[in-house]
């Protein structure tokens, strides 16, 4: 149910949501870095991403389901509540990265932009962010 709801959620990545993105960025190991969310993330989201977001709900849902199924959150956090938060953060990271991909291409969300956003979101969440640092506040 959570994955279906979040997969269809096209709400804008506003300031609190970008805070969740910053939480993922804060878990990046020292010596590595991840760029901040674009300064105009809300405007770009509305104009380039949100209109096409709903057409990709199956792909987004499968991505979020993978985040729920294969998550360190269950072990390092507070169990199911931490998994739910991780899926939510994963959606927000994907939204910010989709916004960044569309902004860099200067066009709306399409397959190449979504593919790039999925790659970048996974790069941050799986390879750059340390799960112990990310989940230390959940324990």
LINFEN-V99623 format. One record per backbone hydrogen bond with DSSP energy under -1.0 kcal/mol. CO is the residue of the C=O (numbers start at 1). NH is the residue of the N-H. If there is no record, write none. Layout:
# LINFEN-V99623
CO | NH
CO | NH
This chain:
# LINFEN-V99623
1 | 5
2 | 6
3 | 7
4 | 8
12 | 14
14 | 18
15 | 19
16 | 20
17 | 21
18 | 22
19 | 23
20 | 24
21 | 25
22 | 26
25 | 28
27 | 130
29 | 32
38 | 41
40 | 44
41 | 45
42 | 46
43 | 47
44 | 48
45 | 49
45 | 50
48 | 109
49 | 52
49 | 53
52 | 55
53 | 56
54 | 57
56 | 60
57 | 61
58 | 62
59 | 63
60 | 64
61 | 65
62 | 66
63 | 67
64 | 68
65 | 69
66 | 70
72 | 76
73 | 77
79 | 83
80 | 84
81 | 85
82 | 86
83 | 87
84 | 88
85 | 89
86 | 90
87 | 91
88 | 92
89 | 93
90 | 94
91 | 95
92 | 96
93 | 97
94 | 98
95 | 99
96 | 100
97 | 101
98 | 102
99 | 103
100 | 104
101 | 105
102 | 106
102 | 107
110 | 114
111 | 115
112 | 116
113 | 117
114 | 118
115 | 119
116 | 120
117 | 121
118 | 122
119 | 123
120 | 124
121 | 125
122 | 126
123 | 127
123 | 128
124 | 129
128 | 29
130 | 134
131 | 135
135 | 138
135 | 139
